[in-house]
Amino acid sequence: MSEKVSKAIIYKDLEDVFGPCGCGMSLATLPVLLPRDWVVLERPAEAECDEFGKGDDFRRISGFTCNNVFEHEMEGAEYLANFSCCSECAKMAVEKGYAMWAQKSYPMALR
């Protein structure tokens, strides 16, 4: 598995709608793509301990058309969309090395 595929991708765009972050301290305002392997195989221990990407994402529970966990392919890697986190958890995830900042905007197809 490549280094890039094993990391979550965090977008600096703000969420359209949001709920609490998995940390329980702030609102999950930043959209995140999680590597498919995090769900199918195993999440990195650091992400599991930090509750990263485990919040009650408002988009998934509110009944909007975006309430499903979308599969999204990008540059040959598979991700799961409709996850989010707060800015503090985003910074911590990048510092700990299990996530990276996106270079582009959040894909409009997933909004």
N, C-alpha and C positions, 0 to 999 in steps of 0.2 A: 504494500500500500504506500502510495507516495505521501510525502509530508503534507502537501496541499489538501489532498482528499480527506485526510484524517482530522482536519481542522474545521471548526464552524466558521461561517462567513457572516460577519456583522456589518450591516449597512448603516450609514450615517443619516439616511432618510428617516423622517419620523413616521411612525405608524399612523394609519388612517384612524383606527380605533384601538384602544389598548386596555389591558387589565393589569393586575398586580404581577410583579416580577417574581420569579421563583425564590428570590432571597427574602421576600416578604417585607422589604423595607421601602421600595419605591415602585413607581409605575413602569411597566415594560413598554417603553416608547420606541425602541430600536428593533427593526425587523432582523431576523436571523435565519440563515439556512443551516440545518444540521446535516452532517454527512449521514447517508442512509445506514452505514455500518454502526453508527451510534445507537440506532434503534434495533437493528436486526442482530448485530453481534454484541457489542459492549461499548458503553460510554467510557471515555477516559475517566480515571479515578478522580482527577482534579475537578472535572465538570460535575461528576456525581456528588462530590462533597460540597461544591459551591452551589448546588441546585441550579446550575446554569441551564437555561432553556426549558425549565420545568414549570414555569408559571401558568396560571389559568389565563391563557391568551384569550382576550375578549372576543377576537374574531372567530375563534374555534367554537365558542359556546353560545354565541349570541344569535345564531340563526341566519346570519348573512350568507350569501352564496360562497363566501370564503371560509366557511366553518369546517371544511375538511382539511386534513393534512395532505397537501399536495406533494406529489413527487415531481421533482424538477431536475432535468439534466442540464449540465453546464460544463463545457469543455471536457466532455467524456466522463464526467463524474456525476454520480447520483446524489441528490440532496432531498431532504424533506423540508418543505416550507411551512409557513404559518406558525413559526415560533418567534418569540421576541424576548428582550431583556431590557433592563434599565442601563443607563449610561455607566454607572459605577461597576456593575457586573461585566459590562462590555470591556471596560478598561482593564479590569482584573483578569478576564479571560485572555485578552491579548498579551498582557504582561506574563501570565503563567504559560503561554504558548499553545493553548489548545484551541484558540480562535484567531482570526485575522480580520482586519478591516477590509471591506470591499473597495475595489477601485472604481466600480461603476455604481449607478443607481439601482435600487431594488427593482427587479423585473416587473414591468406593468402587468404582465399576464398573471401574476400572483396577487395582485391587489384586489 
